[in-house]
Amino acid sequence: MIAPEMLDTSRDHVPAPTEEPRGCLFALSQPPLMIFLAVIGCLLLMAAVHDLFLL
């Protein structure tokens, strides 16, 4: 028979964090970053169009 003290393998009970860590998808959903990426994308698109059609 197993003694009761052998069944409890947990140490001090630490509650789970209530707030999950935020990752990359949260950072990409921020409006300032999306505006910045949109401006960079438009500049790259304009440069590509210039190279293709005007040079």
ZIMO-V317127 format. One record per run of one state. SS is the DSSP state (hx for helix, st for strand, lp for the rest). FROM is the first residue (numbers start at 1). TO is the last residue. If there is no record, write none. Layout:
ss=SS from=FROM to=TO
ss=SS from=FROM to=TO
This chain:
ss=lp from=1 to=3
ss=hx from=4 to=7
ss=lp from=8 to=23
ss=hx from=24 to=28
ss=lp from=29 to=30
ss=hx from=31 to=53
ss=lp from=54 to=55
